[in-house]
Amino acid sequence: MQIAFVCLPFSLFAQSAANSGQIAGEVLDPSGASIPGVEVSVRNIDTNYRRAANIRMTQGDMPSARCRSELIRALPADVSDFNRWDRVLQKDSGNVDALENMASRLRAAGLYQSSNEFYEKAVKLDSVKKNSALRQALLGEMGLNFLDLRDGKKAASIFERCIKESPNTRERPIFLLGLGRAYALIKKKDDARKMLNAVISEFPNSQSAEEARKLLPEL
């Protein structure tokens, strides 16, 4: 199978030699076209260590069949949207619409780390900084990605920032819930309960409140 990645070779750094190595090269789809910015997940079947990476891969560089199946499952089935928005970004790297669409599609594909790279580029743009509602929405998506990556510390930092910068935003129930989930991940249970109860108290009929009620008994 051949699939193309446009990113530079990526070294898999780890805490021990058992979790290190490098995959490099290029893989093409059946038509010979490149697939831009696709993230793959590599798993060490002995330690269950996982690392996500944007890489270029050749057939000769392919890992074992068991590891290869992990890589293939990480790829989206239809990459036409990725190609379309990538072409826009190649011409205009600061196109907010393209950055947001690429990020949202990567998130939908479960490629949270790559998604956040595009969201981060977007929120740094002057046009986004001047649009508070859009900036808050994009930061919120970044926070949700960090939650899915199980990185409670970074998720908490994002949601704390969102609440501080825009305490009355319509996204507040989502931010409170996200912050509660983030605190739970980093074992700040009292703070987690406080945020979840705040969601229920301030927005009792919201979907976020419903989710908060489900999470509270687990703390």
Summary of the structure (lengths in Angstrom):
residues: 219
radius of gyration: 19.4
end to end distance: 45.4
largest distance: 57.8
contacts: 684
relative contact order: 0.08
helix: 58%
strand: 7%
